[in-house]
Amino acid sequence: MTYTCLIVDDEPLARKLMEQYVAKVPYLNLLQSCASPLVAIEVLQEKAVDILFLDINMPEITGLTLLKVLRKKPLVVLTTAYSEYALEGYELDVADYLLKPITFERFLKSVEKVTNRLQENTVTPTTSPSTADDKLTPRPYLFVKDGTKLVKIMMGDILYIEGLKDYVGICTKDKKIVTLQTMKALETELPENRFIRIHNSYIVAYDAIEAIDRDKVQIGEVFLPISESYRKAFREFLDKYQVGG
């Protein structure tokens, strides 16, 4: 079995060393090596990662902060030169902790530990009893990248989301945040009983809809189109959730 890995470290030499170590292990597949944790968040939102090799001290946000904002986490191996972070790392359920400088022997022991844990947990997501509930009632907020910052947005503040080529615009009650992300990736972060896609370019919050016409919805003074390809799904959504949803 092959396991997909992601490396996140702002130090070029440390990142290169980890890339070389991963390349030596035949059952590890390096998906990407990132200098920025913000780039890593985008990768983790869009692609399946089994093992995350994560540095702690980085200039934009720390590795520990990244772990706290991730909704779905792979198994994490922290890589750092500072041993004082070990306790906090284990409180975040990291799989292992590698202290720099990292030898290949120690790296292999960590990989063995992590892959053994992956093999023990080979249960498909659909068999988890919490999967459906998590989709309906996830955390009441999400984090998105706004420039060099991660901005927290409460789900209840979102009115609608607009696709803008490689970006999305998240329109809330008092502002609009434009972030580099795909509509598909963002859609997976939203509770399905509160948000519905009505067009390739629009996702709307059900509670924000003031009126529904045959081919459009009204949110405040904005009218958004319901495309033909999403009309049936939108009607089914209304039938399912409009009463007691």
C-alpha positions, 0 to 999 in steps of 0.5 A: 500500500502507498501512502500520500505525504505532504511536507510543510516547512519554511526552511528550504534545507529542512524541506529538501532533507525531508523530500529526500527521506520520503523519496527513499521509502518506496511506499511513500508518495510525496504529493507536494512540498510546501514552504507556506502553511497557507498553501498547505491548507489549500492542498489539504482542502482539495486532496487526500493526504495520509501523512503530514510532515509539519514544521512548527515555527513558520512566519505566517502561522505556526504548524500548531495553529494550522492543526487547530483550524483544519477540519479534517486532519491526516496523521501528523508528524511534527518536525521542529528544533524546539522540544518545548512544543512536544506536549502541546503537539500531543494534545492535538493528537499528533502521531509523532514528534521529530526533533531536528536535526532528523536522522534517516533512522529516526525518520524511518521509525516514525514512518513505521509508527504512522503507517501501522496506525493507518493500517489499524484505522483502515475503516472507510469514512462511510462506516463512521457513525459520526460522518453524516452528523458531521456533515449536517452539524459541523463547527459553526465557523470556517477559516479562509485565507484573506491575503496573508491572514486566516480569517474566521467567518461564522456560518450564520453570517454568510449570505451567499458565496460567489465563484470568481474564476480561481477565487470565491467571494464570501458575502456576509452580513457586513462584508465580502471576503475574496479568497483563493479557493475553489467553489467545490472545496469550499462547498465541502466545508458547509453544512448541507442543511443550511447551504445549497448551490443554485448555480455554477457560480452561486451557493446561498444560505437558506436562512438568508433567502427572502423570496424565491421566484421561478428562476431566481432567489432574493437575498436583501437587494440582490437577485441570484439566478437558479440555473436549470441544472440546479433547479431540481436539486434546489426544489428537493432541498426546499422539500427536505429542509424548509420544515423543521430543518 
